[in-house]
Amino acid sequence: MICPMIKTNGLKSFLPFILAGVFSTFLGIPYQLSGQEKNEEVTIIAPYNPTVTSAQKINRNPRIILQENETLPPVQYNIHSVRLNTIVAPENPKPSRVPGEPSKDLYRSHIRAGFGNYLTPYLELWVNSLQSDEFNAGAHIRHLSSLGKIKDYANSTFSNTLVEAYGEKFINGNILGAKLNYSRNMVHRYGYKPDEFPSLDIPADDIKQVYQRIGFDVGFSSNNPDDDALNYYVMLDGYYLFDKYESNETAIFVNSGFSKKMDLFENNRGQELGLDLRLDYYMNKDSLNTHNSGVFSTTPFFDMDLKPYRIYLGLRTDYRIDSASGFHLYPVIKAEAGLLEEMLVVYAGIDGGLTKTSFDGLSSENPFINSVLPLEFTNNKFEVFGGIKGRITEIIDFNIGLRHTTVENLPLFVSDTSSDIENTFGVIYDDAGIFRVSGELGFRSKSDFGIILRAGFYSYSMKNEEKAWQKPNMDASVEAYYIFKEKLTLSADIIARGGMYARTFDNNQQLVAEQMNGWLDLSLGGEYRINQQFSAFIKLNNLLNNGYFKWYNYPVQKFNVLAGVGFSF
């Protein structure tokens, strides 16, 4: 037991001797091995199974906890702008063309002529200037007449002729336009059966009525697209209308206004402030009376386009120019809201206005009226509307709306009982509330197919009269076309009208509301283009062969066909 007794300090004196012994031992090992003559092999039978020691996961996430009084240091940086002197020298590019767009010859004029049963000649001519960025001018002539008769009724021949010329001049972003037209429409008041009045021998000329109208339009408007531009317009138009029985009407319309775009809310969106002015003045004369009257309107407005919203605010003031003059105020509010990236638009508003019933307007709606009529002012006291419109896809559009109007002096057509044959219509007036539901659906497939459906449903609440005489409770239409290989164009038109009531009297002179049936009119057409200049067309009207009544005691022609040719030059 010597080693345990050795102190640490004494170990240093024996260290050289220990190292020398270890060194000599290793030097002697090779000599011992070389002296042994053995060759042994060792075979390991057990399989080798390497293992990896399992790792210990540290279930802690690093985080930094800021004290309440600690703040992040501000980040400071500097941008040192360096100008790079570059030289851009682009080559002159060649103008691109739309592939597949063949050049087509343009023609100044197109004429169509045809003929149909009921001895119906047709002629129409268009003349127009070629494409220009300086002016546009043209003329239009149309004639359609019929010498045929309707079974059991009096002479029903008619003719419609129109001649008009127009032109536009573009001057430094402004547009100067003018239009002159003349029309002559002849009808016969055939709304009675001659066999029911054997004692009366009425010549055809006695039931003949001719309306002749000379009209003009002159207008000047600015077209400046700048955001801060002041845009304005001035339009003057009018007409002179006279008939066969010494009734005439002269009308002058002056319509002007201005508007300026601005940015009141500093949101780079369009707001527009403006003022609209309008004067409608009529000078009427018939075989009994002479009367002048009119309406002067002012409407200041503010139009805000705040996409997807738009709001129009206005105040319309109408001054009645008549022996019973006076002011009428109407708030005008229109609002829109775009939904689903403006694919749907919800709209609503209120409106109103004062209008003058005119001889021109009544005769255009119903040509079988008397020549001596009361012409009153119609007051749309309050009108509220709303609806939704939009685009379902890129090819389908729609619009559905509701509207309620409170009207004073709504004109109604009634049979004139002062004549034995009652073949003309007078006009009476009544206050009413009108509720309307309307819809429109359009479908367009590229340029070879399209269809438009329209419908309106009406409900009248009359103040004094039992019914809204000669006013339908529904009207609808369908217009469709199909172009086959740019050669053949097919079209279809459907017009429908619901039932309405006519004011009649029984043998005891008691009022009777006689109900008139609704009707449906189906027409088909086709046009084949032989080449770029020549074409042939055909139109089949009233395919259902219905002799329906458009007005009380006024049936229409049954099935009729019109065929002809067209030529461009």
VOGU-3710 file (C-alpha; in Angstrom, 3 decimals, decimal comma):
1> micpmiktng> 0,000/0,000/0,000  2,723/2,388/-1,032  0,900/4,345/-3,739  -1,787/5,718/-1,539  0,796/6,973/0,804  2,551/9,022/-1,874  1,897/12,699/-1,651  1,155/14,851/-4,572  4,353/16,768/-4,442  6,391/13,504/-4,482
11> lksflpfila> 4,695/12,331/-7,702  6,625/14,828/-9,716  9,982/13,136/-8,784  8,826/9,692/-10,105  7,136/11,018/-13,349  10,281/10,598/-15,582  10,698/6,965/-14,571  7,020/6,139/-15,255  7,093/7,684/-18,756  10,293/5,818/-19,616
21> gvfstflgip> 8,716/2,480/-18,615  5,562/3,063/-20,698  7,625/4,108/-23,729  9,824/1,025/-23,604  6,795/-1,243/-23,286  5,252/0,061/-26,564  8,532/-0,283/-28,372  8,701/-3,950/-27,462  5,205/-4,905/-28,733  6,132/-5,192/-32,440
31> yqlsgqekne> 8,997/-7,490/-31,725  6,776/-9,792/-29,658  4,134/-9,968/-32,443  6,618/-10,644/-35,113  7,961/-13,501/-33,099  4,570/-15,281/-33,009  3,786/-17,487/-36,011  -0,108/-17,572/-35,498  -2,793/-16,453/-38,061  -6,266/-16,234/-36,518
41> evtiiapynp> -9,580/-15,262/-38,112  -12,508/-13,872/-36,129  -16,054/-14,185/-37,496  -18,828/-12,027/-36,002  -22,103/-13,889/-36,166  -24,441/-11,511/-34,361  -26,383/-9,019/-36,685  -25,545/-5,360/-36,703  -28,403/-3,200/-35,389  -27,472/0,450/-35,338
51> tvtsaqkinr> -29,605/2,646/-33,066  -30,069/6,341/-32,626  -30,576/7,815/-29,257  -33,999/9,459/-28,833  -33,972/13,238/-28,924  -35,650/15,298/-26,260  -37,992/18,026/-27,657  -37,908/21,381/-25,983  -41,529/22,511/-25,574  -40,841/26,199/-25,398
61> npriilqene> -41,298/28,974/-27,968  -39,127/32,017/-27,872  -40,941/35,272/-27,253  -40,181/38,843/-26,480  -42,169/40,553/-23,780  -42,328/44,306/-23,959  -42,968/46,262/-20,869  -45,792/48,735/-20,865  -43,428/51,671/-20,859  -41,234/50,310/-23,623
71> tlppvqynih> -41,552/51,569/-27,241  -39,983/50,405/-30,449  -37,173/52,594/-31,659  -38,064/54,706/-34,738  -36,764/53,535/-38,071  -34,832/56,137/-39,966  -33,722/55,817/-43,540  -32,558/58,090/-46,276  -33,164/57,804/-50,014  -30,347/59,067/-52,122
81> svrlntivap> -31,810/59,702/-55,582  -29,425/59,365/-58,445  -30,340/60,616/-61,880  -29,556/58,243/-64,723  -29,059/59,980/-68,024  -30,699/57,672/-70,557  -31,370/58,189/-74,208  -34,541/56,679/-75,695  -34,734/56,551/-79,445  -37,810/54,466/-80,411
91> enpkpsrvpg> -38,316/53,357/-83,947  -41,331/54,488/-85,918  -43,934/51,760/-85,326  -46,184/50,492/-88,047  -49,929/50,880/-87,409  -51,581/47,624/-86,465  -54,715/46,238/-88,061  -57,388/44,123/-86,518  -57,033/40,630/-87,966  -59,983/39,312/-89,870
101> epskdlyrsh> -61,475/42,756/-90,599  -61,998/42,914/-94,350  -62,378/46,276/-95,967  -65,937/46,932/-97,071  -67,236/49,387/-99,593  -69,412/52,105/-98,099  -72,481/53,357/-99,940  -74,193/56,698/-99,577  -77,735/55,550/-100,298  -80,114/52,656/-99,814
111> iragfgnylt> -83,573/52,222/-101,343  -86,278/49,660/-100,576  -89,500/49,079/-102,474  -92,250/46,524/-102,069  -95,891/45,658/-102,502  -98,435/43,656/-100,495  -102,004/42,491/-100,373  -104,710/44,987/-99,461  -103,115/46,892/-102,390  -100,243/48,147/-100,215
121> pylelwvnsl> -97,301/49,922/-101,912  -94,141/50,659/-99,925  -91,115/52,858/-100,710  -88,242/54,041/-98,498  -84,983/55,850/-99,288  -81,988/56,784/-97,134  -79,204/59,103/-98,275  -76,258/59,868/-96,006  -72,759/61,276/-96,204  -69,773/58,970/-95,796
131> qsdefnagah> -67,696/58,774/-92,632  -66,201/62,117/-91,663  -64,854/63,783/-88,510  -66,120/67,189/-89,682  -69,807/66,764/-90,548  -72,682/64,334/-91,015  -75,684/64,907/-93,285  -78,485/62,869/-94,762  -82,089/62,572/-95,884  -84,914/60,060/-95,444
141> irhlsslgki> -88,113/59,463/-97,436  -90,814/56,930/-96,554  -94,239/56,094/-97,987  -96,689/53,361/-97,004  -100,326/53,239/-98,037  -103,152/50,781/-98,466  -106,178/50,836/-100,758  -107,724/47,696/-99,290  -110,918/47,496/-97,296  -112,009/45,756/-94,110
151> kdyanstfsn> -115,088/43,560/-94,455  -118,400/45,097/-93,292  -116,808/48,431/-92,403  -116,579/51,762/-94,184  -113,689/52,855/-96,378  -110,483/52,148/-94,418  -107,778/53,250/-96,861  -104,808/55,155/-95,444  -101,428/56,593/-96,419  -98,367/57,741/-94,437
161> tlveaygekf> -95,622/59,857/-96,034  -92,493/61,293/-94,409  -89,705/63,470/-95,846  -86,842/64,662/-93,648  -83,309/66,032/-93,953  -80,710/66,473/-91,222  -77,121/67,541/-90,714  -74,440/67,927/-88,026  -71,264/70,006/-88,009  -68,420/69,383/-85,538
171> ingnilgakl> -66,689/72,645/-84,580  -63,806/72,588/-82,077  -65,411/70,023/-79,835  -68,902/71,501/-80,302  -71,809/70,087/-82,285  -74,155/72,163/-84,448  -77,151/70,211/-85,712  -80,322/70,910/-87,692  -83,290/68,891/-88,933  -86,254/69,660/-91,172
181> nysrnmvhry> -89,183/67,296/-91,765  -92,592/67,103/-93,396  -95,231/64,421/-92,893  -98,649/63,777/-94,376  -100,885/61,131/-92,800  -104,292/60,352/-94,255  -106,906/58,116/-92,612  -110,598/57,378/-92,990  -112,849/57,287/-89,943  -114,210/53,861/-90,813
191> gykpdefpsl> -115,406/52,865/-87,319  -118,999/51,988/-88,255  -120,872/49,494/-90,432  -122,749/51,161/-93,337  -125,316/48,328/-93,489  -126,495/49,300/-90,000  -127,368/52,782/-91,296  -129,195/52,139/-94,605  -130,760/55,585/-94,597  -127,366/57,301/-94,524
201> dipaddikqv> -125,296/57,738/-97,660  -121,928/59,018/-96,435  -119,313/59,720/-99,135  -115,777/58,513/-98,424  -114,490/62,076/-98,504  -116,743/63,021/-95,566  -114,984/60,556/-93,250  -111,523/61,390/-94,564  -108,984/63,116/-92,334  -105,551/64,428/-93,349
211> yqrigfdvgf> -102,848/65,582/-90,917  -99,947/67,586/-92,330  -97,011/68,573/-90,166  -93,931/70,694/-90,842  -91,249/70,491/-88,166  -87,725/71,689/-87,513  -84,930/71,190/-84,969  -81,827/73,327/-84,440  -79,328/72,669/-81,685  -75,867/73,626/-80,503
221> ssnnpdddal> -74,047/71,809/-77,713  -70,543/71,610/-76,306  -68,701/68,334/-76,006  -65,660/69,077/-73,844  -64,384/65,980/-72,004  -62,145/67,942/-69,560  -63,021/67,490/-65,900  -63,255/71,223/-65,202  -65,007/72,180/-68,450  -68,247/74,160/-68,608
231> nyyvmldgyy> -70,653/72,299/-70,898  -73,809/73,838/-72,306  -76,535/73,229/-74,870  -79,174/75,288/-76,687  -81,955/73,667/-78,712  -84,832/75,209/-80,632  -87,497/73,088/-82,267  -91,110/73,337/-83,246  -93,790/72,402/-85,738  -96,893/73,551/-87,542
241> lfdkyesnet> -99,726/71,006/-87,721  -103,001/71,396/-89,591  -105,781/69,039/-90,620  -108,624/68,951/-93,115  -111,152/70,628/-90,795  -109,533/74,002/-90,082  -107,739/72,942/-86,909  -104,086/73,848/-86,551  -101,430/73,981/-83,896  -98,132/75,878/-83,823
251> aifvnsgfsk> -95,635/74,852/-81,157  -92,268/76,308/-80,166  -89,874/74,540/-77,784  -86,750/76,145/-76,336  -84,520/73,869/-74,308  -81,191/75,044/-72,875  -78,895/74,527/-69,936  -75,363/74,362/-68,681  -73,378/72,265/-66,233  -69,906/72,200/-64,720
261> kmdlfennrg> -68,007/69,309/-63,221  -66,281/69,776/-59,895  -64,766/67,948/-56,954  -66,438/69,357/-53,860  -65,567/66,434/-51,591  -61,931/66,172/-52,729  -62,251/62,505/-53,559  -61,405/62,752/-57,268  -64,924/61,709/-58,173  -67,368/63,438/-60,466
271> qelgldlrld> -69,854/65,928/-59,178  -71,817/68,110/-61,563  -73,731/71,302/-60,856  -76,083/72,643/-63,501  -79,314/74,268/-64,569  -81,892/73,116/-67,149  -84,377/75,556/-68,730  -87,305/74,703/-70,974  -90,176/76,600/-72,615  -93,096/74,836/-74,322
281> yymnkdslnt> -95,499/77,237/-76,012  -98,580/76,308/-78,084  -100,844/78,372/-80,327  -104,047/76,479/-81,106  -106,879/77,328/-83,427  -109,905/75,343/-84,567  -113,250/76,125/-86,138  -114,578/77,427/-82,806  -111,733/78,680/-80,610  -108,304/80,269/-80,535
291> hnsgvfsttp> -106,088/79,657/-77,540  -102,421/80,231/-76,586  -100,741/78,572/-73,602  -97,513/77,010/-72,426  -95,193/75,903/-69,630  -91,870/77,413/-68,551  -89,633/75,110/-66,474  -86,426/75,623/-64,507  -84,536/72,796/-62,836  -81,314/73,472/-60,919
301> ffdmdlkpyr> -79,599/70,187/-60,113  -76,601/68,632/-58,430  -75,432/65,268/-59,755  -73,006/63,277/-57,573  -71,237/60,235/-58,992  -69,816/58,524/-55,901  -69,193/55,067/-57,296  -70,787/52,672/-56,627  -73,429/55,243/-55,644  -74,984/58,063/-57,635
311> iylglrtdyr> -77,372/60,742/-56,390  -79,218/63,372/-58,428  -80,870/66,244/-56,557  -83,019/68,822/-58,317  -85,933/71,171/-57,840  -88,244/71,629/-60,815  -90,353/74,777/-61,006  -93,080/74,865/-63,659  -94,900/78,099/-64,453  -98,208/77,740/-66,230
321> idsasgfhly> -98,633/80,325/-69,004  -102,369/80,636/-69,320  -105,320/82,649/-68,084  -105,050/80,647/-64,847  -101,298/81,050/-64,408  -99,401/79,777/-61,397  -96,248/78,049/-60,103  -95,838/74,356/-59,388  -92,865/72,915/-57,460  -91,619/69,337/-57,839
331> pvikaeagll> -88,667/67,793/-55,993  -86,560/65,606/-58,257  -84,466/62,964/-56,485  -82,821/59,988/-58,154  -80,476/57,545/-56,435  -78,567/54,486/-57,616  -76,433/51,919/-55,809  -74,190/49,453/-57,626  -73,929/45,924/-56,238  -71,707/42,981/-57,151
341> eemlvvyagi> -69,174/45,169/-58,942  -72,040/47,153/-60,479  -73,495/44,094/-62,210  -76,678/44,929/-60,284  -77,961/48,470/-59,763  -80,755/49,341/-57,348  -82,469/52,661/-58,113  -85,262/54,783/-56,665  -86,530/58,341/-56,840  -89,345/60,850/-56,948
351> dggltktsfd> -90,330/63,140/-59,813  -93,172/65,219/-61,237  -94,037/67,879/-63,774  -96,641/69,901/-65,622  -97,329/69,210/-69,312  -99,685/70,665/-71,902  -101,955/68,290/-73,786  -101,366/68,956/-77,488  -103,334/68,298/-80,642  -100,206/66,752/-82,156
361> glssenpfin> -99,790/64,299/-79,289  -103,437/63,206/-79,268  -103,665/62,751/-83,047  -100,431/60,746/-83,110  -101,818/58,361/-80,488  -105,324/58,150/-81,932  -105,813/59,541/-85,479  -109,613/59,091/-85,280  -110,192/61,994/-82,851  -112,354/65,043/-83,424
371> svlpleftnn> -110,800/68,227/-84,746  -112,300/70,326/-81,937  -111,000/69,153/-78,549  -110,381/70,600/-75,083  -106,616/70,847/-74,534  -105,889/70,953/-70,803  -102,787/70,862/-68,612  -101,873/67,466/-67,151  -100,234/67,683/-63,742  -98,114/64,759/-62,582
381> kfevfggikg> -98,275/65,915/-58,979  -96,142/63,225/-57,415  -94,355/60,290/-58,968  -92,357/57,724/-57,004  -90,444/54,878/-58,611  -87,893/52,198/-57,856  -86,430/49,050/-59,266  -83,387/47,001/-60,071  -81,436/46,690/-63,283  -78,188/45,094/-64,319
391> riteiidfni> -76,371/42,516/-66,328  -76,567/38,817/-65,500  -73,799/37,951/-67,935  -72,072/39,842/-70,718  -74,987/39,106/-73,033  -78,082/39,410/-70,785  -79,454/42,723/-69,467  -82,607/43,318/-67,446  -84,616/46,092/-65,807  -87,560/45,641/-63,427
401> glrhttvenl> -89,328/48,679/-62,012  -92,339/49,901/-60,045  -93,927/53,335/-60,444  -96,870/55,146/-58,872  -98,099/58,459/-60,219  -100,734/60,843/-58,922  -102,187/62,680/-61,939  -104,543/65,605/-62,367  -106,348/65,845/-65,731  -105,449/62,512/-67,285
411> plfvsdtssd> -106,753/62,553/-70,915  -109,110/59,702/-71,856  -110,581/58,807/-75,272  -114,341/58,298/-75,437  -116,689/57,760/-78,371  -118,352/60,936/-79,624  -122,075/60,351/-79,160  -123,050/63,596/-80,858  -122,846/61,767/-84,194  -125,237/58,985/-85,167
421> ientfgviyd> -122,482/56,714/-86,425  -120,142/57,493/-83,466  -117,041/57,023/-85,596  -114,855/59,632/-83,872  -113,430/60,100/-80,383  -113,577/62,992/-77,997  -111,332/63,620/-75,000  -112,368/63,955/-71,352  -110,153/64,450/-68,283  -110,138/62,911/-64,833
431> dagifrvsge> -107,804/62,662/-61,838  -106,219/59,272/-61,281  -103,672/57,240/-59,423  -101,662/55,013/-61,754  -99,635/52,035/-60,539  -97,310/50,412/-63,055  -95,077/47,340/-62,975  -92,698/47,074/-65,925  -89,916/44,762/-66,982  -87,409/44,447/-69,777
441> lgfrsksdfg> -85,045/41,616/-70,657  -82,471/41,729/-73,444  -80,278/38,943/-74,795  -77,541/39,419/-77,380  -75,223/36,715/-78,657  -72,279/38,403/-80,377  -73,828/39,895/-83,512  -75,887/37,056/-84,977  -78,765/36,759/-82,517  -80,736/39,056/-80,246
451> iilragfysy> -84,049/39,227/-78,431  -85,746/41,940/-76,361  -88,801/41,298/-74,175  -90,838/44,163/-72,675  -93,961/44,096/-70,522  -96,017/46,560/-68,505  -98,972/46,055/-66,178  -101,227/48,959/-65,170  -103,797/49,657/-62,485  -105,920/52,844/-62,503
461> smkneekawq> -107,769/54,414/-59,572  -110,118/56,994/-61,070  -111,664/59,870/-59,132  -114,886/60,447/-61,107  -114,997/58,120/-64,101  -115,939/54,492/-63,669  -112,995/53,226/-65,723  -109,841/54,495/-67,400  -111,478/54,575/-70,827  -109,459/53,090/-73,717
471> kpnmdasvea> -106,458/52,456/-71,427  -105,142/48,847/-71,504  -104,262/47,009/-68,310  -101,270/45,337/-69,971  -98,990/45,690/-72,959  -96,059/43,532/-74,005  -93,766/43,009/-76,970  -91,058/40,657/-78,178  -88,484/41,572/-80,808  -86,028/38,953/-82,061
481> yyifkekltl> -83,610/38,540/-84,945  -81,158/35,930/-86,205  -78,427/36,418/-88,828  -77,342/33,288/-90,646  -73,870/33,465/-92,231  -74,267/37,220/-92,883  -76,654/36,380/-95,729  -80,058/35,639/-94,281  -81,689/37,724/-91,538  -84,800/36,385/-89,831
491> sadiiarggm> -86,946/38,496/-87,509  -90,000/38,030/-85,324  -92,257/40,573/-83,621  -95,001/39,883/-81,105  -97,252/42,630/-79,772  -99,820/41,934/-77,063  -102,303/44,211/-75,331  -104,636/43,456/-72,462  -108,295/44,258/-72,241  -109,669/47,777/-71,816
501> yartfdnnqq> -113,036/49,465/-71,384  -115,014/51,686/-73,745  -117,601/54,174/-72,514  -120,946/53,408/-74,175  -124,626/54,059/-73,439  -127,643/51,794/-73,659  -131,024/52,665/-75,135  -131,990/54,469/-71,929  -128,841/56,579/-72,089  -127,388/54,774/-69,104
511> lvaeqmngwl> -123,614/54,518/-69,024  -122,225/51,079/-69,806  -118,555/50,101/-69,438  -118,149/47,765/-72,397  -115,147/45,501/-72,047  -112,880/45,043/-75,058  -110,888/41,846/-75,405  -107,122/41,802/-75,422  -105,257/40,776/-78,519  -102,024/39,263/-79,821
521> dlslggeyri> -100,303/40,166/-83,095  -97,527/37,936/-84,477  -95,313/38,984/-87,402  -92,368/37,300/-89,105  -89,845/38,732/-91,533  -86,883/37,668/-93,592  -84,254/39,364/-95,737  -81,724/37,648/-97,986  -78,630/39,583/-99,039  -77,767/38,564/-102,588
531> nqqfsafikl> -74,552/40,614/-102,518  -73,316/43,808/-100,897  -75,766/45,888/-102,930  -78,853/43,770/-103,612  -81,252/42,162/-101,147  -84,794/40,764/-101,086  -87,215/40,887/-98,141  -90,613/39,672/-97,048  -92,807/40,573/-94,044  -95,770/38,515/-92,822
541> nnllnngyfk> -98,050/40,532/-90,531  -100,870/39,358/-88,246  -100,143/35,675/-88,806  -102,948/34,701/-86,424  -105,415/36,396/-88,805  -107,135/38,237/-85,959  -109,372/41,180/-86,765  -108,835/42,598/-83,291  -109,939/46,088/-82,221  -107,157/48,537/-81,526
551> wynypvqkfn> -109,766/51,218/-80,725  -113,476/50,824/-80,052  -115,230/49,910/-83,338  -111,930/50,020/-85,234  -110,752/46,559/-86,326  -107,372/46,152/-88,030  -106,489/44,416/-91,259  -106,144/40,653/-90,941  -103,249/38,615/-92,349  -101,205/40,646/-94,802
561> vlagvgfsf> -97,898/40,180/-96,567  -95,387/42,708/-97,917  -92,455/41,718/-100,163  -89,837/43,696/-102,044  -86,187/44,356/-102,824  -83,425/46,634/-101,548  -80,489/48,257/-103,325  -77,459/50,142/-101,967  -75,627/52,637/-104,164
//
